[in-house]
Structures are given as structure tokens and as C-alpha cells.
Amino acid sequence: MRCKIVHESKGRMRVHMICGHMTLHQADILEYYLRAQNGVTDVKVYDRTCDAVIFYRTGKVSAPGLSVKSSEKDFIPATAKIVRADIIAALSRFCYEKNEALVPDHTGRALNREFEDKLVFTIAGRIVTKCFLPLPVRILITAVRSVRYIAMGIRSLMRGKIEVALLDATAITVSMLRGDFDTASSVMFLLKIGEILEEWTHKKSVDDLARTMSLKVDRVWQLVNGQEVLVPISDIQAGDEIVVRMGNMIPLDGRVVSGEAMVNQSSITGEPLAVRKGIDSYTYAGTVVEEGECVICVDKVSGTGRYDKIVRMIEDSEKLKSATEDKASHMADRLVPFSLGGTVLTWLLTRNAAKALPILMVDFSCALKLSMPLAVLSAMRESNAYHISVKGGKFLEAVSEADTIVFDKTGTLTHASPSVAQIVTFDGRREKDVLRMAACLEEHYPHSVAKAVVNAAKERNLCHEERHTKVEYVVAHGISSIVEGQKVVLGSYHFVFEDEQCRIPEGEQEKFDNLPDEYSHLYLAESGVLTAVLCIEDPLREEAAQVIAQLKDTGIGKVVMMTGDNERAARAVAAAVGVDEYHAEVLPEDKAAFIRSEHEAGRRVIMVGDGVNDSPALSESDVGIAISDGAAIAREIADVTISADDLYALVTLKNLSDELMNRIHGNYRFIIGFNLMLIILGVAGVLPPATSSLLHNTSTIAISLKSMTNLLDQK
């Protein structure tokens, strides 16, 4: 497609697409196409002007298609000129039809346009009405528009509730009875603007959150002629059979044709307890298998249904309200009778409607009910910009109040991509044979150590076709299966030697005793005899120590690490990152029990984990935080999900939560103080009712707009 560069500066380019018109969908296609280009960091597409603003790196960028060894760096030098040239070349090749697949089902662009138009038309209509229509017509329009607000007030009264709607209806009615139609019209205009802004921010926040919570499943195990084949999810068609095991997310809607599983459906139904799914049971995309495994015949390959279900869940969920927000909402309703009572009392004492009306015009309820939800939902939306997905405002408040944080070790404080550093074989086995066997068992399970074993086999070009029968995964212990009639187990020392009663081959005790201590160990045994120990190198995250130090600076008083790894490895990591205490060789129930004990001591606890074995602790904590590339069940149970790129997101989350609570408390003080001042000045006769109403509604809109601004950018 033809285009021209309108303006550019270092790392930024504004391009005009030479086309007569650009639809919203075409703007989405162009945006996601440009985002996929190498070196591009951000893109903004303006459909009305057919322009695209492209931000790109000016330093080193990743080189797509470059074949490098795993030991080499993943980046090569590239100048800004090369990146710029690549972007221009990509624009010249751009075609809408060929890139539609890049765009997700929901992008938010249409939603923003809908409310932008609503806001513009409302303001334009107000200007036209005030400037060009004669007084009788303006009075008629005001009377017609007032019907809706008066009806809402009457319905509130008929339900036996004295709410904000009744206060608004009374203020509008009294103003019109006094012949002050301009004041009534101004009140309704500002109420309309407030409704649009509230609905826009709410829907935008819910939309952002729902898209963030969408499926992140790229490949699935398809059952083909009795064999399991790992294929891209895009290749699956209706009628295909897929295998889903414990800890994995069900990627597509379908019906169970074999097996049995306990499925966590909380993301769809809100039910906290897992539901049994047997043959002929229907399963939904986005739910997670907690126990067992099943084969599902795919019914629907479209994922749009999950988005709609998530939106409904979020909108209906009480999680959207923090305790502070809920308190403000209830206080707003409780203040309405006092406003009405104050109005009547002032009129009885002064017999002056002009002094009584300001109490109706100026109430605390509007600002409290509008600004508090906007602040919370805007904070949830802002968190998405930092790759943090928060499932509800109450969790932001809990993060702000937390004084203890518990970390899992593997995949959390350490990288989520450990590697097999060494393989020690026993019983005369060959390295490639035991690695092939271990990879065959591990490839079905969502854990960073399992990925390390599978990757090690792949790097050595070892083919590990399915040779085993049903695989049984024991959480936090290991895997058990039958291969060619022989029982094979793979897992921890406790599982292999104590639970399964396996033994070390005769004459090889010394080799076993001299296993390198600096690694984590994964034990493989066949027919009750140890055949290999896989030494797992689990490099520490470079930022871990600094993140923990910064968390302590934000008010976290106690940092704990809990791991199922051996004592020596745990001690080394604990010393390196600076935790206050650590616990080694713990089971999932031990982590949950520790959090319960902290609760009994009066502490508010955050749990950070990434594996199936972290799920009980994530559920037990005040705030469960999962790593984005961790197990699906961990992400499902967690209240917050952060990016796997680094742990600084935890510090960002804590700062954002603290700033949110500061904003909420600041809003509360301003609303009470400012509106109380307006009421006093109105009753004293200093301010007429129209001016009081204008100042009140202007302040309400102003504080609401302020509540929609970013929290961290203001620091």
C-alpha cells in the first residue's frame, strides 16, 4: 500500500496511508500488522486521518529468522536506519486482506469510538440548544428530558428507598417549578455527561480486563489414530479429539468422550468448587482441569463465546468493588435522606427557596458514587499497560494493605526456563535413552522443569514418541506410568524413594552420594530401580534481590520463600535474594498451612507462584499472584497475573495499589470538604442555586476525570 512519511523524529515516525477511507477494522489490521514488525515498540493508528504513528527501537533489536546457538545472545546490532527501512518496506507490502488473522476478536477500538461520538454529540447538542434555539423551545426540551429523571426518582420512592435518583429528581422538579429552566437543564446535562463517562470507563476497563484474561493456548494435544500429536490450535476443527490433563486449560468447547476430570469453571460460572466431568459432559473453553484427564471432542473452534462469558462474569462479580469503594457507595446513599431533610429544614427556617435549593443541588452522593468506581476501574485498566491483569478492585486494596509476601522458588524467584545441566546415569543406562524416556513423560505437563527436560531432548534431536500407557501426575511429587509393561516413575527424592520404594543399583551408592549439590535433582526409576538423575540448573532472576529490597521499601515487612526443593539449594537462593525466612522440601498443603498461620497472626498475605503445586496457597492468600507463563490452574485461581518478563511488575503493582488508595482517600476528603463549603455558602445566600449547581457538577466531573488519569505517571 502506498504511504508517505508526514513527520519523524528519533525512534518515532508518523505515516499517512494514501487511501480514501479507513474503517475501524482496517485500522485494527494495520495496527496489529505494524506491532508484529521487528523493532516496533508501539503503534497508534488514527482511522479518521488515515495516519499511523510508529515507535521503534533505536538500539539493538531481535533478528527474526536468525539461526544462533542457544549459548549465543538473542540480539544482534541493528541501527535505527535499518529498523526504519524495514518498517517502510513492511508498509509497502501491507495488504488488509492478507493480515486479518493478526487481529483478535475484540480490540476496544469500536467501543472507544462509540463513546467518543456519544460525548461529542451530547456536548454539541448542548451548545446548539443554548445558542440557537429560542427560549420556549428550550423550555419544552428541558421538560421532555426531565421526564426520565423524575420517573427514576418516583421508582426509587416506590421501592421505599431514598437514593441519589430521588435527590436528582427533586432538584430538577423544584428548579422547573420555580421557573429556573436553565438550572434544571444544566443539572441534566452534567448528569448525562457523568453517565457517559462512567459507562465508558466501566466498559473500557471490563473490555481490557476480559481481553487480558482471554486464552493463551497456542498448541494442543490432538488424538490421531490412538497417538497424541502436538499441533497448533488453529489446526483443530470441529469433531477433532484433544487430550487435556491435570493443570492444563481446556482450549475449546466440546464434549468428553473418554476419561474423567474435576474441572474448575470459576472463570465462566463463578463457582469456586471444581465440577466432575465424565463421558458426555460438556466442557467450556477457558476452564481448567484440576484432577484427572479427559479426551474432548471439539464442538466449537471459535473463541468469541469465552470473551462474552468473561465480560458477564466481571460485570456481575462483587470482586469489582473494593471495601473502600463499597463503603463510599453505601455512604452516598445514606447521605441522601440528610440532604432532603436539610433542604426541608432550611426552607422551614428561612422560608427562602433560594437558600434551601443549594442543598438539593449540592449533594455528596454523585461525586462519591461516580469517582470511586472510576478510580478503581481506571487503576485496573492502567495495570494492563504494565502487563498486570487484576481480577477485581478488592485485590488492589488487599495488595496495598499487605505486610507479608510469600514466594515460590522455581519459576518465580528463578527463571521459568531452567535447563538440564547434567545427566547422571545408573544401572548401565545411556544418557540419550533416559533423557528420551524422561521427555516422553514430562511433555504433557505444565511446569518449568518439565519444559527443561523436553527442551534438552529437543536440543539433542531425540525423538520421544509415545510408548507409555496412561500417565498419572502426582502434584508436587512426580509422574508415574507404564512403559512396555514396566512401571516408570519420575520426580522428587521423596516420591521415588519413599513413596515408590525404589532402590539404588548395587555398587553405585557412592556415585549417588556424590551427586552435585549445586543443582536440583530429578530422579528417574524403572521397575523399582534408579536409572538416572537429571541435574536441573535453575538460574536466579537477575532482578530478584532488587525487587525484594524495593518491596520492603514499599511497606512489606516480611518476605518468605517456600519451595519443594532440597535444603541446600533453597538456602543458597534465600541468601542471594535476601528473604527474611525460607522453608525447603515443603508440600502444597504446607504452603497453604503457613499462610493460614500468618492470617491467625493478623497478617495480610500475598502469595506469588507459577505451578500446579502453588494453587492451594494462591487460593488461601489474601491476594494470589501468578506468573503469566505458569500453569493454567495457577493463573485461573490467582487474583492477579503478572508478566513473566521480570518481577518488577510486583513493585509496580504495590506502588499502583498504594497510589489508588491515596487517590480514593483524597477524593473522599475533597468531595466532603468542597461540597460542604458550597452548601454553607448557598444557605448563607452567598451563592445562588444555579451557581451552586454549576460548581458542584463541575467539581464532580473534574474529580471524576482526575480519577481516570494514570496513577503512576503523577508520581
C-alpha positions in Angstrom: 0.0 0.0 0.0 1.2 3.5 -0.8 2.1 5.8 2.0 4.1 8.9 2.8 6.1 10.0 5.9 4.4 13.1 7.4 6.9 13.6 10.3 9.6 11.8 12.1 12.0 12.1 15.0 14.3 9.7 16.7 12.5 6.4 17.2 9.2 7.9 16.0 7.5 8.1 12.6 4.2 9.4 11.5 2.9 7.9 8.3 -0.1 8.8 6.2 -1.7 5.9 4.3 -2.8 7.0 0.9 -6.3 5.7 0.8 -9.7 7.4 0.6 -11.1 6.0 3.8 -10.1 3.7 6.7 -12.6 1.7 8.6 -12.2 0.8 12.3 -11.5 -2.9 11.3 -8.9 -1.8 8.8 -7.2 0.4 11.4 -7.0 -2.6 13.7 -5.4 -4.7 11.0 -2.8 -2.0 10.3 -2.1 -1.6 14.0 -1.5 -5.3 14.7 0.4 -5.7 11.5 2.9 -3.0 12.4 3.1 -4.2 16.0 4.3 -7.6 14.6 7.2 -6.0 12.8 10.7 -6.4 14.2 11.9 -3.4 16.3 8.5 -1.8 16.6 7.7 -0.9 20.3 4.3 0.8 20.0 1.8 1.8 17.3 -1.2 4.2 17.2 -3.5 4.2 14.2 -5.9 7.1 13.6 -8.6 5.9 11.2 -10.2 9.4 10.7 -7.0 10.8 9.2 -5.6 7.5 7.9 -2.4 8.1 9.9 -0.2 5.7 11.8 2.3 6.8 14.5 5.1 4.2 14.9 7.6 4.0 17.7 10.6 1.8 17.2 13.8 0.9 18.9 17.0 2.8 18.1 19.4 0.3 19.7 19.7 -3.5 19.4 16.7 -5.4 18.2 16.0 -9.1 17.8 16.7 -10.6 14.4 13.8 -12.7 13.1 14.9 -15.9 11.3 18.5 -15.7 12.5 19.8 -19.1 13.5 22.0 -18.9 16.6 23.2 -21.3 19.1 21.4 -21.3 22.5 24.6 -20.2 24.2 24.8 -17.0 22.0 22.9 -13.8 22.7 19.4 -13.4 21.2 20.2 -9.9 19.9 22.3 -8.6 17.1 23.3 -5.0 16.5 20.9 -3.1 14.2 20.9 0.7 13.6 17.8 2.8 13.7 18.2 3.3 9.9 17.8 -0.4 9.3 14.8 -0.7 11.5 13.3 2.4 9.8 13.9 0.9 6.4 12.3 -2.4 7.4 9.2 -0.6 8.6 8.9 1.3 5.4 9.3 -1.9 3.4 6.7 -3.6 5.5 4.3 -0.8 4.9 4.8 -1.1 1.1 3.9 -4.8 1.3 0.9 -4.2 3.5 -2.4 -5.6 2.4 -5.6 -5.6 4.6 -6.9 -9.0 3.3 -3.7 -10.9 4.0 -3.3 -9.8 7.6 -6.8 -10.1 9.0 -5.8 -13.1 11.1 -3.5 -10.9 13.2 -6.4 -9.1 14.8 -8.1 -10.6 17.9 -11.9 -10.8 18.1 -12.1 -7.8 20.4 -9.7 -4.8 20.3 -11.6 -2.0 22.0 -11.4 0.5 19.1 -15.1 0.3 18.3 -16.1 0.7 21.9 -13.9 3.9 22.2 -15.4 5.3 19.1 -19.0 4.7 20.3 -18.4 6.7 23.5 -16.3 9.4 21.8 -19.3 10.0 19.5 -21.7 10.0 22.4 -19.7 12.6 24.3 -19.2 14.8 21.3 -22.9 14.7 20.2 -24.0 15.4 23.8 -21.8 18.5 24.1 -22.6 19.7 20.6 -26.3 19.3 21.2 -26.0 21.4 24.4 -24.1 24.2 22.5 -26.7 24.2 19.7 -29.6 24.3 22.2 -28.2 27.1 24.2 -27.0 29.3 21.3 -29.5 28.8 18.5 -32.9 27.7 20.0 -35.5 30.2 21.3 -36.5 30.2 25.0 -39.9 28.4 24.5 -38.3 25.6 22.6 -35.5 25.2 25.3 -38.2 25.1 28.0 -40.1 22.4 26.1 -36.8 20.3 25.6 -36.0 20.6 29.3 -39.4 19.5 30.3 -39.3 16.4 28.0 -35.8 15.5 29.2 -36.8 15.8 32.8 -39.4 13.0 32.5 -36.7 10.3 32.6 -35.1 11.7 35.8 -38.4 12.3 37.5 -39.6 8.8 36.7 -36.3 7.3 38.1 -37.0 9.3 41.3 -40.5 8.1 41.6 -39.4 4.5 41.0 -36.9 4.9 43.8 -39.6 6.2 46.1 -42.0 3.4 45.2 -39.3 0.8 46.2 -39.1 2.5 49.6 -35.5 3.7 49.0 -34.3 7.3 49.3 -31.4 7.2 46.8 -29.5 9.7 44.6 -32.1 9.3 41.8 -34.7 10.8 44.1 -32.4 13.7 45.0 -31.7 14.5 41.3 -35.4 14.3 40.5 -36.3 16.6 43.4 -33.7 19.2 42.4 -34.8 19.2 38.7 -38.5 19.4 39.6 -38.1 22.2 42.1 -36.0 24.2 39.7 -38.6 23.9 37.0 -41.5 24.8 39.4 -39.5 27.9 40.2 -39.3 28.7 36.5 -35.5 28.2 36.6 -35.3 26.0 33.5 -31.7 26.9 32.8 -30.6 25.4 36.1 -32.7 22.3 35.5 -31.2 21.9 32.0 -27.7 22.4 33.3 -28.2 19.7 36.0 -29.5 17.2 33.5 -26.6 18.0 31.0 -24.0 17.4 33.7 -25.7 14.2 34.9 -25.7 13.0 31.3 -22.0 13.7 30.8 -21.3 11.9 34.1 -23.4 8.9 33.0 -21.4 8.7 29.7 -18.1 9.0 31.3 -18.9 6.4 34.0 -20.3 3.9 31.4 -17.4 4.4 29.1 -14.7 3.9 31.7 -16.5 0.9 33.2 -17.0 -0.8 29.8 -13.4 0.0 28.7 -12.0 -1.4 31.9 -14.1 -4.5 31.6 -13.1 -4.9 28.0 -9.4 -4.5 28.7 -9.6 -7.0 31.5 -11.6 -9.5 29.5 -9.1 -9.4 26.6 -6.2 -9.8 29.1 -7.9 -12.9 30.6 -8.5 -14.5 27.1 -7.0 -17.8 26.3 -3.2 -18.1 25.9 -3.1 -21.6 24.4 -1.1 -22.0 21.2 -0.8 -25.7 20.8 -2.9 -28.7 22.0 -2.5 -32.5 22.1 -4.7 -34.0 19.4 -5.6 -37.7 19.4 -4.9 -39.1 16.0 -5.3 -42.9 15.4 -4.7 -43.5 19.1 -1.5 -41.4 19.2 -1.1 -38.0 20.8 0.2 -35.3 18.4 1.1 -31.8 19.5 -0.5 -29.4 16.9 -1.3 -25.7 16.6 -4.7 -24.9 18.0 -5.5 -23.2 14.7 -5.4 -26.7 13.0 -8.2 -28.1 15.2 -11.5 -28.5 13.5 -15.0 -29.3 15.0 -15.1 -33.1 15.5 -11.4 -33.5 16.3 -10.4 -35.1 19.6 -8.0 -33.4 22.0 -6.4 -34.6 25.3 -6.4 -32.3 28.4 -4.6 -33.3 31.5 -4.4 -32.1 35.1 -3.2 -28.5 35.4 -4.0 -27.6 31.8 -6.6 -25.3 30.4 -9.4 -26.6 28.2 -8.8 -24.6 25.0 -12.0 -25.2 23.1 -15.7 -26.0 23.8 -16.6 -29.7 23.5 -17.9 -32.9 25.0 -16.0 -35.5 27.0 -15.7 -38.8 25.1 -13.4 -40.7 27.5 -11.8 -40.2 30.8 -12.9 -38.2 33.9 -11.8 -35.0 35.4 -12.5 -32.4 38.0 -12.8 -29.1 36.2 -12.5 -25.6 37.7 -15.2 -23.4 36.0 -14.9 -20.3 38.1 -13.8 -18.2 35.2 -17.1 -18.9 33.5 -19.7 -19.6 36.2 -18.0 -18.0 39.3 -18.4 -21.4 41.1 -15.4 -21.8 43.5 -15.6 -25.7 43.6 -14.4 -28.0 40.8 -17.1 -29.8 38.9 -16.9 -33.5 37.8 -16.8 -34.1 34.1 -17.4 -37.6 32.8 -18.3 -39.1 29.4 -20.9 -36.9 27.6 -20.3 -34.0 29.9 -19.9 -30.6 28.2 -16.8 -28.6 28.8 -16.1 -24.9 28.1 -13.0 -23.2 26.7 -11.1 -21.4 29.5 -11.9 -23.8 32.3 -9.1 -25.8 33.9 -8.6 -29.5 34.8 -7.7 -29.7 38.5 -7.6 -33.5 38.7 -7.6 -36.4 36.2 -7.6 -36.2 32.4 -10.1 -36.5 29.6 -10.4 -36.7 25.8 -12.7 -34.0 24.4 -14.5 -34.0 21.1 -14.3 -30.4 19.9 -17.7 -28.7 19.3 -16.7 -25.1 18.6 -13.5 -23.7 17.3 -14.4 -20.1 17.8 -13.2 -18.4 21.0 -15.7 -15.5 20.9 -18.0 -17.2 23.4 -15.4 -17.1 26.1 -14.9 -13.3 25.8 -18.6 -12.7 26.3 -18.7 -15.1 29.3 -15.8 -13.3 30.9 -17.4 -9.9 30.4 -20.6 -11.1 32.1 -18.6 -12.7 34.9 -16.7 -9.5 35.5 -19.7 -7.2 35.4 -21.7 -9.5 37.8 -18.8 -10.1 40.1 -18.6 -8.4 43.5 -14.8 -8.6 43.1 -15.1 -5.3 41.2 -15.7 -3.5 44.4 -13.1 -2.9 47.0 -14.1 -2.5 50.6 -13.3 1.3 50.5 -15.3 1.7 47.3 -18.3 -0.2 48.7 -18.2 1.9 51.8 -18.2 5.1 49.7 -21.2 3.8 47.7 -23.2 3.0 50.9 -22.3 6.3 52.5 -23.5 8.1 49.3 -27.0 6.5 49.7 -27.1 7.2 53.5 -26.4 10.9 52.9 -29.4 11.3 50.6 -32.0 11.5 53.4 -29.9 14.1 55.2 -29.7 16.2 52.1 -33.5 16.1 51.7 -34.1 16.7 55.4 -31.6 19.6 55.3 -33.5 21.2 52.4 -36.9 21.0 54.1 -35.4 22.3 57.4 -33.7 25.2 55.7 -36.9 26.2 53.9 -39.0 25.9 57.1 -36.5 28.1 59.0 -35.9 30.7 56.3 -39.0 30.4 54.0 -36.5 31.1 51.2 -36.4 28.5 48.4 -33.2 30.1 47.0 -31.4 29.2 50.3 -32.9 25.7 50.5 -32.2 24.6 46.9 -28.4 24.6 47.1 -28.7 21.6 49.5 -30.6 19.7 46.7 -28.2 20.9 44.0 -25.1 20.1 46.0 -25.1 16.6 47.4 -22.2 14.3 48.3 -23.7 11.3 46.6 -23.0 12.0 42.9 -19.3 12.5 43.3 -18.8 9.6 45.7 -20.7 7.2 43.5 -19.0 8.3 40.3 -15.4 9.0 41.2 -14.7 6.0 43.4 -15.6 3.2 40.8 -13.8 5.2 38.1 -10.7 5.4 40.2 -10.7 1.6 40.8 -11.6 0.6 37.3 -9.0 3.0 35.8 -6.4 1.5 38.1 -7.3 -1.9 36.8 -7.1 -0.6 33.3 -3.7 1.1 33.9 -2.3 -2.2 35.4 -2.9 -3.8 32.0 -0.4 -1.3 30.5 2.2 -2.8 32.8 1.2 -6.4 31.8 -0.6 -6.9 35.1 -4.1 -8.5 35.0 -6.2 -7.7 38.1 -9.5 -9.6 38.5 -11.1 -7.0 40.9 -10.6 -3.8 42.8 -10.7 -5.5 46.2 -7.3 -7.2 45.3 -5.7 -3.8 44.7 -6.8 -2.7 48.1 -5.5 -6.0 49.6 -2.1 -5.5 47.9 -1.9 -2.0 49.4 -2.7 -3.4 52.9 -0.5 -6.5 52.7 2.5 -6.8 55.0 3.7 -10.3 54.1 4.7 -11.8 50.8 5.4 -15.5 50.1 7.4 -16.6 47.0 7.6 -19.9 45.4 11.2 -20.5 44.2 11.2 -22.4 40.9 9.8 -20.3 38.0 9.2 -17.3 40.4 12.4 -16.2 42.0 14.3 -18.3 39.5 13.8 -18.2 35.7 10.9 -20.0 34.3 13.3 -21.7 31.9 15.6 -23.9 33.9 17.9 -26.3 31.9 19.3 -29.8 32.3 22.9 -29.2 33.2 24.0 -32.8 33.7 22.6 -36.3 33.5 24.0 -39.0 35.9 23.0 -42.5 34.7 22.7 -45.7 36.8 22.2 -49.4 36.1 24.2 -49.2 32.9 21.8 -46.9 31.1 22.7 -44.5 28.3 22.1 -40.7 28.7 20.1 -40.4 25.5 17.8 -43.3 26.5 17.0 -42.0 29.9 16.5 -38.4 28.6 14.2 -39.7 25.9 12.2 -41.6 28.5 12.0 -38.5 30.8 10.9 -36.2 28.0 8.3 -38.7 26.9 6.7 -38.5 30.4 7.2 -34.7 31.0 6.0 -33.3 27.7 2.3 -33.5 28.9 2.7 -31.3 32.0 2.8 -27.5 32.5 5.8 -26.9 34.7 9.1 -25.2 34.0 11.2 -28.3 35.0 9.1 -30.4 32.6 9.8 -27.9 29.8 13.5 -28.1 30.7 13.6 -31.8 30.2 11.6 -31.7 26.9 13.9 -28.9 25.6 17.0 -30.9 26.5 15.7 -33.8 24.4 14.9 -31.5 21.6 18.4 -29.9 21.6 19.9 -33.4 21.3 17.5 -34.3 18.4 16.0 -37.1 20.5 12.6 -38.4 19.2 10.4 -39.5 22.1 7.3 -41.0 20.5 4.5 -42.1 22.8 5.5 -45.6 24.3 3.6 -45.4 27.6 0.1 -46.0 28.8 -1.9 -43.6 30.9 0.3 -41.1 32.8 -0.5 -40.2 36.4 0.7 -36.9 37.7 1.0 -36.6 41.5 1.1 -32.9 42.4 4.4 -31.7 43.9 5.8 -35.3 43.7 6.2 -36.6 40.2 4.9 -38.8 37.4 4.1 -42.5 37.2 3.4 -44.5 34.0 3.7 -48.0 32.5 6.2 -48.4 29.5 6.3 -51.7 27.7 4.9 -53.4 30.8 7.4 -51.8 33.2 6.5 -49.2 35.8 8.4 -45.9 35.4 8.4 -43.1 37.9 10.0 -39.6 37.6 10.1 -37.0 40.3 11.4 -35.9 43.7 13.5 -37.9 46.1 10.6 -38.3 48.4 8.3 -39.6 45.7 10.8 -42.0 44.1 12.5 -43.5 47.1 10.0 -43.1 50.0 6.6 -43.3 48.3 7.5 -45.7 45.5 10.2 -47.6 47.4 12.7 -47.6 44.6 16.3 -48.6 45.2 19.8 -47.6 44.1 21.5 -50.2 42.0 24.1 -52.3 43.8 27.6 -50.9 43.7 26.5 -47.4 42.8 25.8 -45.8 46.2 29.0 -43.8 46.1 28.0 -42.3 42.7 24.7 -41.4 44.2 26.2 -39.8 47.3 28.5 -37.6 45.1 25.7 -36.1 43.1 26.5 -32.3 42.6 24.7 -30.3 45.3 24.5 -27.1 43.4 21.7 -28.4 41.2 18.1 -29.5 41.8 17.7 -33.2 41.2 15.0 -35.1 39.2 15.0 -38.9 39.8 14.1 -41.5 37.2 13.4 -45.1 38.1 12.2 -48.2 36.1 10.8 -51.3 37.7 11.8 -50.0 41.2 15.5 -49.4 40.3 17.1 -45.9 39.8 18.2 -45.4 36.2 19.1 -41.7 36.1 19.3 -38.4 38.0 18.7 -35.3 35.9 20.6 -32.3 37.4 18.5 -29.2 36.8 20.2 -25.8 36.7 17.7 -23.2 37.9 19.3 -19.7 37.4 18.2 -17.0 39.7 16.4 -14.0 38.2 18.8 -11.1 38.0 16.3 -8.7 39.4 15.0 -10.9 42.3 17.2 -9.4 45.1 16.5 -5.8 44.0 12.7 -6.4 43.7 12.6 -7.9 47.2 14.5 -4.8 48.6 12.1 -2.5 46.8 9.1 -4.4 48.1 10.4 -3.9 51.6 10.7 -0.2 50.9 7.1 0.0 49.9 6.0 -1.4 53.3 6.2 -5.2 53.0 7.6 -6.2 56.4 8.1 -9.9 55.9 9.3 -11.8 52.8 9.2 -15.6 52.8 10.4 -18.2 50.3 8.8 -21.7 50.2 10.0 -24.5 47.9 9.8 -28.2 47.5 13.5 -28.2 46.5 16.3 -29.5 48.8 17.6 -27.6 51.8 21.0 -26.7 50.3 19.5 -25.3 47.0 16.9 -23.3 49.0 19.4 -21.9 51.4 21.6 -20.6 48.6 18.7 -18.9 46.8 17.4 -17.4 50.1 20.8 -15.9 50.9 21.2 -14.5 47.4 17.8 -12.7 47.2 17.6 -11.5 50.8 14.3 -13.1 52.1 13.6 -12.9 55.8 12.9 -16.7 56.1 12.7 -19.8 53.9 11.2 -23.2 54.1 12.6 -26.1 52.0 11.1 -29.5 51.0 7.5 -28.4 51.6 4.4 -29.8 50.0 1.5 -27.8 48.6 -0.6 -28.2 51.8 2.4 -26.9 53.8 2.4 -23.6 51.9 -1.3 -23.2 52.4 -1.0 -24.0 56.1 1.8 -21.4 56.5 -0.5 -18.7 55.0 -3.3 -19.7 57.4 -0.9 -19.4 60.3 0.1 -15.9 59.1 -3.6 -15.0 58.9 -4.1 -16.1 62.5 -1.2 -13.8 63.5 -3.1 -10.9 62.0 -1.1 -10.5 58.8 -2.3 -9.8 55.2 -0.5 -12.1 52.8 0.4 -12.1 49.2 1.4 -15.4 47.5 3.4 -15.5 44.3 3.7 -18.8 42.4 3.5 -20.3 38.9 2.8 -24.1 39.3 0.0 -26.5 40.0 1.5 -27.1 43.4 1.1 -23.4 44.3 -2.6 -23.4 43.7 -3.7 -24.2 47.3 -1.5 -21.4 48.6 -2.7 -19.0 45.9 -6.3 -19.7 46.9 -5.6 -19.4 50.6 -3.8 -16.0 50.4 -5.4 -12.5 50.5 -4.0 -11.9 47.0 -2.8 -14.8 44.8 -0.4 -13.6 42.1 0.5 -16.0 39.2 3.2 -15.7 36.6 1.8 -15.4 33.1 3.6 -18.4 31.6 2.9 -20.7 34.6 0.4 -23.5 34.9 -3.2 -22.7 33.7 -4.7 -23.7 37.0 -2.4 -21.3 38.8 -3.5 -18.4 36.6 -7.1 -19.4 37.0 -7.1 -19.5 40.8 -4.9 -16.4 41.1 -6.4 -12.9 41.6 -3.6 -11.2 39.8 -1.4 -12.3 36.9 1.9 -10.6 36.1 4.2 -10.8 33.1 6.9 -13.5 33.1 9.5 -11.0 31.8 10.6 -9.8 35.2 9.5 -9.4 38.8 9.5 -5.6 38.8 5.8 -5.9 38.0 5.3 -6.7 41.7 6.8 -3.4 42.7 4.7 -1.6 40.1 1.6 -3.4 41.4 2.3 -2.4 45.0 3.0 1.2 44.1 -0.1 1.4 41.9 -2.2 -0.1 44.7 -0.8 2.4 47.2 -1.4 5.3 44.9 -5.0 4.1 44.3 -5.8 4.1 48.0 -4.2 7.5 48.3 -6.4 8.8 45.5 -9.6 7.2 46.9 -9.0 8.8 50.4 -8.0 12.1 48.8 -11.2 12.1 46.6 -13.3 11.4 49.7 -11.8 14.3 51.7 -12.2 16.7 48.7 -15.8 15.7 48.0 -16.9 16.1 51.6 -15.0 19.4 52.1 -15.8 21.1 48.9 -19.5 20.2 48.8 -20.0 21.1 52.4 -18.5 24.6 51.6 -20.9 25.0 48.7 -23.9 24.1 50.9 -22.8 26.5 53.6 -22.3 29.4 51.1 -25.7 28.5 49.4 -27.6 28.5 52.7 -25.9 31.8 53.7 -27.2 33.3 50.5 -23.7 34.0 49.1 -24.2 31.6 46.1 -27.4 31.4 44.1 -28.8 27.9 43.4 -27.7 27.9 39.7 -24.1 28.8 40.7 -24.1 26.2 43.4 -25.3 23.6 40.9 -22.7 24.6 38.3 -19.8 24.5 40.8 -21.0 21.2 42.3 -21.4 19.4 38.9 -18.2 20.9 37.5 -16.3 19.6 40.5 -17.9 16.2 40.2 -16.8 15.9 36.5 -13.4 17.3 37.3 -12.7 14.8 40.1 -14.1 12.0 38.0 -11.8 13.0 35.1 -8.9 13.1 37.5 -9.8 9.7 38.8 -9.4 8.4 35.2 -5.8 9.6 34.9 -2.9 7.3 35.4 -1.7 6.9 38.9 2.0 6.2 38.5 2.6 8.9 35.9 1.7 11.5 38.6 4.5 10.5 41.0 
